[in-house]
Amino acid sequence: MTSNSKPTWLSEDQRDICSRLST
């Protein structure tokens, strides 16, 4: 899998949570 736009240690779910926390 390619992880160019997003880190490998962050799944889509984690990214979503991170985004909500950053809001």
CYANA upper distance limits for C-alpha pairs under 8 A (distance plus 0.5 A):
  3 SER  CA      7 PRO  CA      6.33
  3 SER  CA      8 THR  CA      6.26
  6 LYS  CA     10 LEU  CA      7.60
  7 PRO  CA     11 SER  CA      8.49
 10 LEU  CA     14 GLN  CA      6.20
 10 LEU  CA     15 ARG  CA      6.60
 11 SER  CA     15 ARG  CA      6.59
 12 GLU  CA     16 ASP  CA      6.65
 13 ASP  CA     17 ILE  CA      6.80
 14 GLN  CA     18 CYS  CA      6.46
 15 ARG  CA     19 SER  CA      6.54
 16 ASP  CA     20 ARG  CA      6.79
 17 ILE  CA     21 LEU  CA      6.68
 18 CYS  CA     22 SER  CA      6.60
 19 SER  CA     23 THR  CA      6.76
